[in-house]
Amino acid sequence: MFIADAIGVCDDAKLAAGYMEWERASFTRTVESPEIGIILDGELHLTIGSETKIGKAGDMMYFPEGIDITYSTPSSVRIACVNNIQ
């Protein structure tokens, strides 16, 4: 897995951005602050509760604070994310 920051977080910043990419992997996380993601390449499976949605390149998603999400891909995926730092 590769994670990079595109916008660094400084003392008074309200937004942070970066991207992630990985191959044939899965992980679960709790969204800590509102987040927007755009799938740049590949296929992303998002599971929230018992519902799974599949996103492909060009799709955009919004996640509210506090939601638990399982991210996975059967092949590879690259996504850009912007977070609203509280």
N, CA, C and O atoms as a CHARMM CRD file, in Angstrom:
* protein
*
  344
    1    1 MET  N      0.84400  -1.16700   0.00000 PROA 1      0.00000
    2    1 MET  CA     0.00000   0.00000   0.00000 PROA 1      0.00000
    3    1 MET  C      0.88800   1.22800   0.00000 PROA 1      0.00000
    4    1 MET  O      1.93800   1.25200   0.64300 PROA 1      0.00000
    5    2 PHE  N      0.46000   2.24200  -0.72400 PROA 2      0.00000
    6    2 PHE  CA     1.20900   3.48600  -0.81100 PROA 2      0.00000
    7    2 PHE  C      0.29300   4.63300  -0.44400 PROA 2      0.00000
    8    2 PHE  O     -0.80600   4.73900  -0.98900 PROA 2      0.00000
    9    3 ILE  N      0.71600   5.49500   0.46600 PROA 3      0.00000
   10    3 ILE  CA    -0.05900   6.65200   0.88800 PROA 3      0.00000
   11    3 ILE  C      0.83300   7.88000   0.79100 PROA 3      0.00000
   12    3 ILE  O      1.98000   7.84600   1.23500 PROA 3      0.00000
   13    4 ALA  N      0.32100   8.96000   0.21800 PROA 4      0.00000
   14    4 ALA  CA     1.10300  10.19000   0.10100 PROA 4      0.00000
   15    4 ALA  C      0.23700  11.39200   0.40500 PROA 4      0.00000
   16    4 ALA  O     -0.94900  11.40600   0.07500 PROA 4      0.00000
   17    5 ASP  N      0.81800  12.40000   1.03000 PROA 5      0.00000
   18    5 ASP  CA     0.11900  13.65300   1.28900 PROA 5      0.00000
   19    5 ASP  C      0.34500  14.59600   0.12600 PROA 5      0.00000
   20    5 ASP  O      1.47800  14.80700  -0.30600 PROA 5      0.00000
   21    6 ALA  N     -0.74300  15.16500  -0.37800 PROA 6      0.00000
   22    6 ALA  CA    -0.63900  16.16800  -1.43500 PROA 6      0.00000
   23    6 ALA  C     -0.65800  17.56900  -0.84000 PROA 6      0.00000
   24    6 ALA  O      0.01400  18.46800  -1.34700 PROA 6      0.00000
   25    7 ILE  N     -1.41400  17.76000   0.22100 PROA 7      0.00000
   26    7 ILE  CA    -1.46000  19.02600   0.93300 PROA 7      0.00000
   27    7 ILE  C     -1.07900  18.73400   2.37100 PROA 7      0.00000
   28    7 ILE  O     -1.76700  17.97200   3.04900 PROA 7      0.00000
   29    8 GLY  N     -0.01100  19.31900   2.84100 PROA 8      0.00000
   30    8 GLY  CA     0.41900  19.08000   4.20900 PROA 8      0.00000
   31    8 GLY  C     -0.50100  19.75000   5.20900 PROA 8      0.00000
   32    8 GLY  O     -1.14400  20.75500   4.90400 PROA 8      0.00000
   33    9 VAL  N     -0.55700  19.19800   6.37900 PROA 9      0.00000
   34    9 VAL  CA    -1.37500  19.77100   7.43500 PROA 9      0.00000
   35    9 VAL  C     -0.49700  20.70900   8.25400 PROA 9      0.00000
   36    9 VAL  O      0.51300  20.28500   8.81700 PROA 9      0.00000
   37   10 CYS  N     -0.87700  21.97300   8.32200 PROA 10     0.00000
   38   10 CYS  CA    -0.16500  22.92700   9.17200 PROA 10     0.00000
   39   10 CYS  C     -1.10700  23.35300  10.29400 PROA 10     0.00000
   40   10 CYS  O     -2.26200  22.93100  10.33300 PROA 10     0.00000
   41   11 ASP  N     -0.62100  24.17600  11.18900 PROA 11     0.00000
   42   11 ASP  CA    -1.37700  24.53200  12.38600 PROA 11     0.00000
   43   11 ASP  C     -2.78100  25.05900  12.11400 PROA 11     0.00000
   44   11 ASP  O     -3.70800  24.73300  12.85600 PROA 11     0.00000
   45   12 ASP  N     -2.96200  25.86400  11.07100 PROA 12     0.00000
   46   12 ASP  CA    -4.27100  26.46900  10.83400 PROA 12     0.00000
   47   12 ASP  C     -4.99200  25.90800   9.60400 PROA 12     0.00000
   48   12 ASP  O     -5.98900  26.48500   9.16900 PROA 12     0.00000
   49   13 ALA  N     -4.51300  24.80300   9.03800 PROA 13     0.00000
   50   13 ALA  CA    -5.12600  24.21100   7.85200 PROA 13     0.00000
   51   13 ALA  C     -6.48800  23.62200   8.17900 PROA 13     0.00000
   52   13 ALA  O     -6.68900  23.06800   9.25900 PROA 13     0.00000
   53   14 LYS  N     -7.41900  23.74200   7.24800 PROA 14     0.00000
   54   14 LYS  CA    -8.74200  23.14900   7.39200 PROA 14     0.00000
   55   14 LYS  C     -8.91800  21.93400   6.49500 PROA 14     0.00000
   56   14 LYS  O     -9.83900  21.14000   6.69100 PROA 14     0.00000
   57   15 LEU  N     -8.03100  21.78600   5.50400 PROA 15     0.00000
   58   15 LEU  CA    -8.11600  20.65700   4.57700 PROA 15     0.00000
   59   15 LEU  C     -6.78500  19.92500   4.52000 PROA 15     0.00000
   60   15 LEU  O     -5.71900  20.52100   4.66900 PROA 15     0.00000
   61   16 ALA  N     -6.87300  18.62800   4.30200 PROA 16     0.00000
   62   16 ALA  CA    -5.69400  17.81500   4.02000 PROA 16     0.00000
   63   16 ALA  C     -6.04600  16.94100   2.82900 PROA 16     0.00000
   64   16 ALA  O     -7.20100  16.54400   2.67300 PROA 16     0.00000
   65   17 ALA  N     -5.07400  16.63900   1.99600 PROA 17     0.00000
   66   17 ALA  CA    -5.33300  15.81800   0.81400 PROA 17     0.00000
   67   17 ALA  C     -4.17600  14.87700   0.57100 PROA 17     0.00000
   68   17 ALA  O     -3.05700  15.11600   1.02300 PROA 17     0.00000
   69   18 GLY  N     -4.45000  13.82600  -0.13300 PROA 18     0.00000
   70   18 GLY  CA    -3.41900  12.86400  -0.47300 PROA 18     0.00000
   71   18 GLY  C     -3.98600  11.80400  -1.38800 PROA 18     0.00000
   72   18 GLY  O     -5.11200  11.92900  -1.86800 PROA 18     0.00000
   73   19 TYR  N     -3.21900  10.76800  -1.63100 PROA 19     0.00000
   74   19 TYR  CA    -3.75100   9.65500  -2.40500 PROA 19     0.00000
   75   19 TYR  C     -3.20700   8.34800  -1.85900 PROA 19     0.00000
   76   19 TYR  O     -2.18300   8.29400  -1.17700 PROA 19     0.00000
   77   20 MET  N     -3.94500   7.29500  -2.19400 PROA 20     0.00000
   78   20 MET  CA    -3.56800   5.93800  -1.77900 PROA 20     0.00000
   79   20 MET  C     -3.65700   5.03600  -2.99700 PROA 20     0.00000
   80   20 MET  O     -4.47400   5.25100  -3.89300 PROA 20     0.00000
   81   21 GLU  N     -2.81300   4.03700  -3.01200 PROA 21     0.00000
   82   21 GLU  CA    -2.93100   3.00100  -4.02900 PROA 21     0.00000
   83   21 GLU  C     -2.49600   1.67700  -3.43700 PROA 21     0.00000
   84   21 GLU  O     -1.57400   1.61700  -2.62400 PROA 21     0.00000
   85   22 TRP  N     -3.16700   0.61900  -3.85200 PROA 22     0.00000
   86   22 TRP  CA    -2.80700  -0.71500  -3.37400 PROA 22     0.00000
   87   22 TRP  C     -3.32300  -1.76600  -4.34400 PROA 22     0.00000
   88   22 TRP  O     -4.15700  -1.48100  -5.20300 PROA 22     0.00000
   89   23 GLU  N     -2.81900  -2.97600  -4.19900 PROA 23     0.00000
   90   23 GLU  CA    -3.20300  -4.11300  -5.04700 PROA 23     0.00000
   91   23 GLU  C     -3.74000  -5.24100  -4.18500 PROA 23     0.00000
   92   23 GLU  O     -3.18600  -5.54800  -3.12900 PROA 23     0.00000
   93   24 ARG  N     -4.82000  -5.85500  -4.64100 PROA 24     0.00000
   94   24 ARG  CA    -5.42200  -7.03700  -4.01300 PROA 24     0.00000
   95   24 ARG  C     -5.32500  -6.99900  -2.48500 PROA 24     0.00000
   96   24 ARG  O     -4.69000  -7.85400  -1.86800 PROA 24     0.00000
   97   25 ALA  N     -5.96000  -6.00100  -1.89600 PROA 25     0.00000
   98   25 ALA  CA    -5.90400  -5.84200  -0.44900 PROA 25     0.00000
   99   25 ALA  C     -7.23500  -5.32900   0.07300 PROA 25     0.00000
  100   25 ALA  O     -8.10400  -4.90700  -0.69000 PROA 25     0.00000
  101   26 SER  N     -7.37500  -5.37400   1.39700 PROA 26     0.00000
  102   26 SER  CA    -8.58700  -4.91700   2.05200 PROA 26     0.00000
  103   26 SER  C     -8.23000  -4.37800   3.43500 PROA 26     0.00000
  104   26 SER  O     -7.35300  -4.92000   4.10800 PROA 26     0.00000
  105   27 PHE  N     -8.91000  -3.30900   3.85700 PROA 27     0.00000
  106   27 PHE  CA    -8.73400  -2.80400   5.21400 PROA 27     0.00000
  107   27 PHE  C    -10.00400  -2.07400   5.63800 PROA 27     0.00000
  108   27 PHE  O    -10.77400  -1.60300   4.80100 PROA 27     0.00000
  109   28 THR  N    -10.20700  -1.99000   6.92900 PROA 28     0.00000
  110   28 THR  CA   -11.36800  -1.29900   7.48700 PROA 28     0.00000
  111   28 THR  C    -10.88600  -0.11600   8.30600 PROA 28     0.00000
  112   28 THR  O     -9.86800  -0.19500   8.99400 PROA 28     0.00000
  113   29 ARG  N    -11.63200   0.98600   8.22600 PROA 29     0.00000
  114   29 ARG  CA   -11.28200   2.16400   9.01900 PROA 29     0.00000
  115   29 ARG  C    -12.53400   2.95000   9.36700 PROA 29     0.00000
  116   29 ARG  O    -13.56200   2.84000   8.69900 PROA 29     0.00000
  117   30 THR  N    -12.42800   3.74300  10.42100 PROA 30     0.00000
  118   30 THR  CA   -13.48200   4.66900  10.79900 PROA 30     0.00000
  119   30 THR  C    -13.08000   6.04500  10.29200 PROA 30     0.00000
  120   30 THR  O    -11.97600   6.51300  10.56900 PROA 30     0.00000
  121   31 VAL  N    -13.96500   6.69000   9.55300 PROA 31     0.00000
  122   31 VAL  CA   -13.68800   8.01700   9.00800 PROA 31     0.00000
  123   31 VAL  C    -13.68200   9.01500  10.16700 PROA 31     0.00000
  124   31 VAL  O    -14.67500   9.15400  10.88100 PROA 31     0.00000
  125   32 GLU  N    -12.55800   9.70500  10.34600 PROA 32     0.00000
  126   32 GLU  CA   -12.38900  10.61000  11.48400 PROA 32     0.00000
  127   32 GLU  C    -12.89700  12.02300  11.22800 PROA 32     0.00000
  128   32 GLU  O    -13.22100  12.74100  12.17400 PROA 32     0.00000
  129   33 SER  N    -12.97000  12.43200   9.96900 PROA 33     0.00000
  130   33 SER  CA   -13.51600  13.74400   9.60900 PROA 33     0.00000
  131   33 SER  C    -14.11900  13.61400   8.21600 PROA 33     0.00000
  132   33 SER  O    -13.73800  12.71300   7.46900 PROA 33     0.00000
  133   34 PRO  N    -15.05500  14.49800   7.84700 PROA 34     0.00000
  134   34 PRO  CA   -15.68500  14.39000   6.52900 PROA 34     0.00000
  135   34 PRO  C    -14.63300  14.26000   5.42600 PROA 34     0.00000
  136   34 PRO  O    -13.58100  14.89800   5.47300 PROA 34     0.00000
  137   35 GLU  N    -14.93800  13.42400   4.43800 PROA 35     0.00000
  138   35 GLU  CA   -13.94000  13.08800   3.41300 PROA 35     0.00000
  139   35 GLU  C    -14.59200  12.91700   2.05400 PROA 35     0.00000
  140   35 GLU  O    -15.68800  12.36900   1.94000 PROA 35     0.00000
  141   36 ILE  N    -13.90200  13.39500   1.01800 PROA 36     0.00000
  142   36 ILE  CA   -14.29900  13.17000  -0.36900 PROA 36     0.00000
  143   36 ILE  C    -13.18200  12.38900  -1.03800 PROA 36     0.00000
  144   36 ILE  O    -12.00600  12.71100  -0.86400 PROA 36     0.00000
  145   37 GLY  N    -13.53900  11.36900  -1.79900 PROA 37     0.00000
  146   37 GLY  CA   -12.55700  10.57900  -2.53000 PROA 37     0.00000
  147   37 GLY  C    -12.93600  10.47000  -3.99700 PROA 37     0.00000
  148   37 GLY  O    -14.11800  10.41700  -4.33800 PROA 37     0.00000
  149   38 ILE  N    -11.93800  10.43600  -4.85600 PROA 38     0.00000
  150   38 ILE  CA   -12.14500  10.25200  -6.29200 PROA 38     0.00000
  151   38 ILE  C    -11.28000   9.08000  -6.73200 PROA 38     0.00000
  152   38 ILE  O    -10.07600   9.05300  -6.47800 PROA 38     0.00000
  153   39 ILE  N    -11.90100   8.11800  -7.38900 PROA 39     0.00000
  154   39 ILE  CA   -11.15000   6.97100  -7.89200 PROA 39     0.00000
  155   39 ILE  C    -10.44400   7.40400  -9.16500 PROA 39     0.00000
  156   39 ILE  O    -11.08400   7.79600 -10.14100 PROA 39     0.00000
  157   40 LEU  N     -9.12000   7.33000  -9.14600 PROA 40     0.00000
  158   40 LEU  CA    -8.31800   7.76300 -10.29100 PROA 40     0.00000
  159   40 LEU  C     -8.10400   6.62800 -11.28300 PROA 40     0.00000
  160   40 LEU  O     -8.06100   6.84600 -12.49300 PROA 40     0.00000
  161   41 ASP  N     -7.97000   5.40700 -10.75200 PROA 41     0.00000
  162   41 ASP  CA    -7.66900   4.26600 -11.60900 PROA 41     0.00000
  163   41 ASP  C     -8.06000   2.99100 -10.87600 PROA 41     0.00000
  164   41 ASP  O     -7.91600   2.91000  -9.65600 PROA 41     0.00000
  165   42 GLY  N     -8.54800   2.00400 -11.59900 PROA 42     0.00000
  166   42 GLY  CA    -8.85300   0.70800 -11.00700 PROA 42     0.00000
  167   42 GLY  C    -10.28200   0.59800 -10.50900 PROA 42     0.00000
  168   42 GLY  O    -11.17400   1.32400 -10.94900 PROA 42     0.00000
  169   43 GLU  N    -10.47600  -0.32700  -9.58300 PROA 43     0.00000
  170   43 GLU  CA   -11.80800  -0.64100  -9.05400 PROA 43     0.00000
  171   43 GLU  C    -11.75200  -0.69300  -7.54000 PROA 43     0.00000
  172   43 GLU  O    -10.87600  -1.33900  -6.96700 PROA 43     0.00000
  173   44 LEU  N    -12.69800  -0.00500  -6.88400 PROA 44     0.00000
  174   44 LEU  CA   -12.74300   0.05800  -5.43300 PROA 44     0.00000
  175   44 LEU  C    -14.06700  -0.49500  -4.93700 PROA 44     0.00000
  176   44 LEU  O    -15.13200  -0.06100  -5.37700 PROA 44     0.00000
  177   45 HSD  N    -14.00100  -1.45500  -4.01800 PROA 45     0.00000
  178   45 HSD  CA   -15.19600  -1.99800  -3.38200 PROA 45     0.00000
  179   45 HSD  C    -15.29900  -1.36900  -1.99900 PROA 45     0.00000
  180   45 HSD  O    -14.35800  -1.43400  -1.20900 PROA 45     0.00000
  181   46 LEU  N    -16.44300  -0.76200  -1.71200 PROA 46     0.00000
  182   46 LEU  CA   -16.68100  -0.10900  -0.42700 PROA 46     0.00000
  183   46 LEU  C    -17.82100  -0.82100   0.27600 PROA 46     0.00000
  184   46 LEU  O    -18.92400  -0.92100  -0.26200 PROA 46     0.00000
  185   47 THR  N    -17.56000  -1.31400   1.47200 PROA 47     0.00000
  186   47 THR  CA   -18.59800  -1.99300   2.24300 PROA 47     0.00000
  187   47 THR  C    -18.89600  -1.18300   3.49300 PROA 47     0.00000
  188   47 THR  O    -18.01600  -0.89900   4.30500 PROA 47     0.00000
  189   48 ILE  N    -20.16400  -0.82200   3.61900 PROA 48     0.00000
  190   48 ILE  CA   -20.65600  -0.10000   4.78400 PROA 48     0.00000
  191   48 ILE  C    -21.80800  -0.92200   5.32500 PROA 48     0.00000
  192   48 ILE  O    -22.83900  -1.06800   4.66800 PROA 48     0.00000
  193   49 GLY  N    -21.63200  -1.46300   6.52900 PROA 49     0.00000
  194   49 GLY  CA   -22.63200  -2.38800   7.05800 PROA 49     0.00000
  195   49 GLY  C    -22.67200  -3.63400   6.19700 PROA 49     0.00000
  196   49 GLY  O    -21.64700  -4.29000   6.01200 PROA 49     0.00000
  197   50 SER  N    -23.83200  -3.97000   5.66800 PROA 50     0.00000
  198   50 SER  CA   -23.95600  -5.16200   4.81600 PROA 50     0.00000
  199   50 SER  C    -24.03900  -4.81100   3.33500 PROA 50     0.00000
  200   50 SER  O    -24.23000  -5.69600   2.50200 PROA 50     0.00000
  201   51 GLU  N    -23.89600  -3.52300   2.99600 PROA 51     0.00000
  202   51 GLU  CA   -24.01400  -3.08500   1.61000 PROA 51     0.00000
  203   51 GLU  C    -22.64200  -2.79700   1.00600 PROA 51     0.00000
  204   51 GLU  O    -21.82600  -2.09400   1.60200 PROA 51     0.00000
  205   52 THR  N    -22.39500  -3.35000  -0.19100 PROA 52     0.00000
  206   52 THR  CA   -21.14900  -3.10400  -0.91000 PROA 52     0.00000
  207   52 THR  C    -21.44900  -2.37400  -2.21000 PROA 52     0.00000
  208   52 THR  O    -22.33900  -2.76400  -2.96500 PROA 52     0.00000
  209   53 LYS  N    -20.69800  -1.31400  -2.45800 PROA 53     0.00000
  210   53 LYS  CA   -20.78800  -0.56800  -3.71400 PROA 53     0.00000
  211   53 LYS  C    -19.45100  -0.68400  -4.42600 PROA 53     0.00000
  212   53 LYS  O    -18.40000  -0.75100  -3.78800 PROA 53     0.00000
  213   54 ILE  N    -19.49700  -0.70700  -5.74400 PROA 54     0.00000
  214   54 ILE  CA   -18.28600  -0.80700  -6.55200 PROA 54     0.00000
  215   54 ILE  C    -18.10200   0.49100  -7.32700 PROA 54     0.00000
  216   54 ILE  O    -18.98600   0.91900  -8.06900 PROA 54     0.00000
  217   55 GLY  N    -16.93400   1.11000  -7.14200 PROA 55     0.00000
  218   55 GLY  CA   -16.60300   2.33000  -7.85700 PROA 55     0.00000
  219   55 GLY  C    -15.47900   2.08300  -8.84500 PROA 55     0.00000
  220   55 GLY  O    -14.61900   1.22600  -8.64000 PROA 55     0.00000
  221   56 LYS  N    -15.50800   2.85400  -9.92000 PROA 56     0.00000
  222   56 LYS  CA   -14.48000   2.74900 -10.96300 PROA 56     0.00000
  223   56 LYS  C    -13.92000   4.13600 -11.25400 PROA 56     0.00000
  224   56 LYS  O    -14.42700   5.13800 -10.75200 PROA 56     0.00000
  225   57 ALA  N    -12.88300   4.18300 -12.05900 PROA 57     0.00000
  226   57 ALA  CA   -12.20800   5.44400 -12.37500 PROA 57     0.00000
  227   57 ALA  C    -13.20600   6.53500 -12.74100 PROA 57     0.00000
  228   57 ALA  O    -14.09000   6.34100 -13.57500 PROA 57     0.00000
  229   58 GLY  N    -13.04300   7.69400 -12.09300 PROA 58     0.00000
  230   58 GLY  CA   -13.91800   8.83000 -12.33400 PROA 58     0.00000
  231   58 GLY  C    -15.03000   8.97000 -11.31300 PROA 58     0.00000
  232   58 GLY  O    -15.62300  10.04300 -11.20500 PROA 58     0.00000
  233   59 ASP  N    -15.33200   7.92600 -10.56500 PROA 59     0.00000
  234   59 ASP  CA   -16.38600   8.00000  -9.54800 PROA 59     0.00000
  235   59 ASP  C    -15.89800   8.79400  -8.33900 PROA 59     0.00000
  236   59 ASP  O    -14.72800   8.72600  -7.96200 PROA 59     0.00000
  237   60 MET  N    -16.82600   9.55200  -7.73600 PROA 60     0.00000
  238   60 MET  CA   -16.52400  10.34400  -6.55100 PROA 60     0.00000
  239   60 MET  C    -17.40000   9.84600  -5.41200 PROA 60     0.00000
  240   60 MET  O    -18.53900   9.43300  -5.63000 PROA 60     0.00000
  241   61 MET  N    -16.86100   9.88600  -4.18500 PROA 61     0.00000
  242   61 MET  CA   -17.63500   9.43800  -3.03300 PROA 61     0.00000
  243   61 MET  C    -17.46100  10.40400  -1.87200 PROA 61     0.00000
  244   61 MET  O    -16.43700  11.07800  -1.75900 PROA 61     0.00000
  245   62 TYR  N    -18.47500  10.46500  -1.01000 PROA 62     0.00000
  246   62 TYR  CA   -18.42300  11.30600   0.18500 PROA 62     0.00000
  247   62 TYR  C    -18.66600  10.41600   1.39900 PROA 62     0.00000
  248   62 TYR  O    -19.56200   9.57300   1.38700 PROA 62     0.00000
  249   63 PHE  N    -17.86100  10.60800   2.45100 PROA 63     0.00000
  250   63 PHE  CA   -18.02000   9.84600   3.68000 PROA 63     0.00000
  251   63 PHE  C    -18.15800  10.81400   4.84900 PROA 63     0.00000
  252   63 PHE  O    -17.28200  11.65200   5.06500 PROA 63     0.00000
  253   64 PRO  N    -19.25400  10.70600   5.60800 PROA 64     0.00000
  254   64 PRO  CA   -19.39700  11.55600   6.78500 PROA 64     0.00000
  255   64 PRO  C    -18.52500  11.04500   7.93400 PROA 64     0.00000
  256   64 PRO  O    -18.11300   9.88500   7.95200 PROA 64     0.00000
  257   65 GLU  N    -18.26100  11.91100   8.86300 PROA 65     0.00000
  258   65 GLU  CA   -17.47600  11.56500  10.04100 PROA 65     0.00000
  259   65 GLU  C    -18.14500  10.42500  10.82700 PROA 65     0.00000
  260   65 GLU  O    -19.36400  10.40200  10.99800 PROA 65     0.00000
  261   66 GLY  N    -17.31600   9.48000  11.30100 PROA 66     0.00000
  262   66 GLY  CA   -17.78900   8.41700  12.18100 PROA 66     0.00000
  263   66 GLY  C    -18.24400   7.13900  11.51200 PROA 66     0.00000
  264   66 GLY  O    -18.55300   6.17200  12.20900 PROA 66     0.00000
  265   67 ILE  N    -18.29800   7.09100  10.18600 PROA 67     0.00000
  266   67 ILE  CA   -18.76400   5.89600   9.48800 PROA 67     0.00000
  267   67 ILE  C    -17.63400   4.86300   9.40000 PROA 67     0.00000
  268   67 ILE  O    -16.47600   5.22700   9.19600 PROA 67     0.00000
  269   68 ASP  N    -17.96800   3.58700   9.55200 PROA 68     0.00000
  270   68 ASP  CA   -17.00300   2.49300   9.40300 PROA 68     0.00000
  271   68 ASP  C    -17.09800   1.95000   7.98400 PROA 68     0.00000
  272   68 ASP  O    -18.18200   1.59500   7.52100 PROA 68     0.00000
  273   69 ILE  N    -15.96200   1.88700   7.29600 PROA 69     0.00000
  274   69 ILE  CA   -15.92400   1.45900   5.89600 PROA 69     0.00000
  275   69 ILE  C    -14.84400   0.40800   5.70900 PROA 69     0.00000
  276   69 ILE  O    -13.74500   0.52900   6.25100 PROA 69     0.00000
  277   70 THR  N    -15.16600  -0.63000   4.93500 PROA 70     0.00000
  278   70 THR  CA   -14.15200  -1.58100   4.49500 PROA 70     0.00000
  279   70 THR  C    -13.84800  -1.27100   3.02900 PROA 70     0.00000
  280   70 THR  O    -14.73500  -1.29800   2.17600 PROA 70     0.00000
  281   71 TYR  N    -12.58200  -0.97800   2.75800 PROA 71     0.00000
  282   71 TYR  CA   -12.09400  -0.69900   1.40600 PROA 71     0.00000
  283   71 TYR  C    -11.43400  -1.96900   0.90100 PROA 71     0.00000
  284   71 TYR  O    -10.69200  -2.61600   1.64000 PROA 71     0.00000
  285   72 SER  N    -11.69700  -2.34000  -0.36400 PROA 72     0.00000
  286   72 SER  CA   -11.00700  -3.50200  -0.93300 PROA 72     0.00000
  287   72 SER  C    -10.94900  -3.35400  -2.44800 PROA 72     0.00000
  288   72 SER  O    -11.69000  -2.57300  -3.04600 PROA 72     0.00000
  289   73 THR  N    -10.05500  -4.11800  -3.04400 PROA 73     0.00000
  290   73 THR  CA    -9.97200  -4.17100  -4.50200 PROA 73     0.00000
  291   73 THR  C     -9.54400  -5.58300  -4.91100 PROA 73     0.00000
  292   73 THR  O     -8.65600  -6.16800  -4.29000 PROA 73     0.00000
  293   74 PRO  N    -10.17300  -6.12700  -5.95000 PROA 74     0.00000
  294   74 PRO  CA    -9.77400  -7.44900  -6.43200 PROA 74     0.00000
  295   74 PRO  C     -8.52300  -7.38300  -7.31400 PROA 74     0.00000
  296   74 PRO  O     -7.89800  -8.40700  -7.59200 PROA 74     0.00000
  297   75 SER  N     -8.16500  -6.17300  -7.75000 PROA 75     0.00000
  298   75 SER  CA    -7.00000  -5.99500  -8.62700 PROA 75     0.00000
  299   75 SER  C     -6.11200  -4.89500  -8.06600 PROA 75     0.00000
  300   75 SER  O     -5.24400  -5.16000  -7.23500 PROA 75     0.00000
  301   76 SER  N     -6.32100  -3.66600  -8.51300 PROA 76     0.00000
  302   76 SER  CA    -5.57900  -2.51900  -7.97500 PROA 76     0.00000
  303   76 SER  C     -6.47800  -1.29700  -8.02500 PROA 76     0.00000
  304   76 SER  O     -7.45800  -1.24900  -8.76800 PROA 76     0.00000
  305   77 VAL  N     -6.11500  -0.30200  -7.20900 PROA 77     0.00000
  306   77 VAL  CA    -6.89600   0.93200  -7.18400 PROA 77     0.00000
  307   77 VAL  C     -5.98400   2.08500  -6.76000 PROA 77     0.00000
  308   77 VAL  O     -5.03700   1.90500  -5.99400 PROA 77     0.00000
  309   78 ARG  N     -6.29600   3.26300  -7.27800 PROA 78     0.00000
  310   78 ARG  CA    -5.60200   4.48800  -6.86800 PROA 78     0.00000
  311   78 ARG  C     -6.68200   5.52900  -6.64800 PROA 78     0.00000
  312   78 ARG  O     -7.49000   5.77500  -7.54400 PROA 78     0.00000
  313   79 ILE  N     -6.71200   6.15500  -5.45900 PROA 79     0.00000
  314   79 ILE  CA    -7.72400   7.13700  -5.13900 PROA 79     0.00000
  315   79 ILE  C     -7.08700   8.40000  -4.55400 PROA 79     0.00000
  316   79 ILE  O     -6.06900   8.33600  -3.86500 PROA 79     0.00000
  317   80 ALA  N     -7.71100   9.55400  -4.84300 PROA 80     0.00000
  318   80 ALA  CA    -7.31800  10.82200  -4.23500 PROA 80     0.00000
  319   80 ALA  C     -8.36500  11.16400  -3.18900 PROA 80     0.00000
  320   80 ALA  O     -9.55700  10.94000  -3.40200 PROA 80     0.00000
  321   81 CYS  N     -7.92300  11.70700  -2.05400 PROA 81     0.00000
  322   81 CYS  CA    -8.83300  12.02700  -0.95000 PROA 81     0.00000
  323   81 CYS  C     -8.59200  13.44400  -0.45200 PROA 81     0.00000
  324   81 CYS  O     -7.45900  13.92600  -0.43800 PROA 81     0.00000
  325   82 VAL  N     -9.67800  14.10700  -0.04100 PROA 82     0.00000
  326   82 VAL  CA    -9.60800  15.40700   0.62000 PROA 82     0.00000
  327   82 VAL  C    -10.41000  15.29200   1.89800 PROA 82     0.00000
  328   82 VAL  O    -11.56600  14.87000   1.87900 PROA 82     0.00000
  329   83 ASN  N     -9.79200  15.67100   3.01600 PROA 83     0.00000
  330   83 ASN  CA   -10.42500  15.59800   4.32600 PROA 83     0.00000
  331   83 ASN  C    -10.62000  16.99800   4.88200 PROA 83     0.00000
  332   83 ASN  O     -9.78200  17.87900   4.68900 PROA 83     0.00000
  333   84 ASN  N    -11.73300  17.19300   5.57200 PROA 84     0.00000
  334   84 ASN  CA   -11.99700  18.42900   6.29300 PROA 84     0.00000
  335   84 ASN  C    -11.53000  18.22900   7.72100 PROA 84     0.00000
  336   84 ASN  O    -12.19000  17.55300   8.51100 PROA 84     0.00000
  337   85 ILE  N    -10.40600  18.80900   8.04600 PROA 85     0.00000
  338   85 ILE  CA    -9.82400  18.64800   9.37600 PROA 85     0.00000
  339   85 ILE  C    -10.59800  19.52000  10.34800 PROA 85     0.00000
  340   85 ILE  O    -10.78500  20.71200  10.10600 PROA 85     0.00000
  341   86 GLN  N    -11.03400  18.94800  11.41500 PROA 86     0.00000
  342   86 GLN  CA   -11.83500  19.68100  12.41800 PROA 86     0.00000
  343   86 GLN  C    -10.95000  20.25900  13.48200 PROA 86     0.00000
  344   86 GLN  O    -11.43900  20.90700  14.40700 PROA 86     0.00000
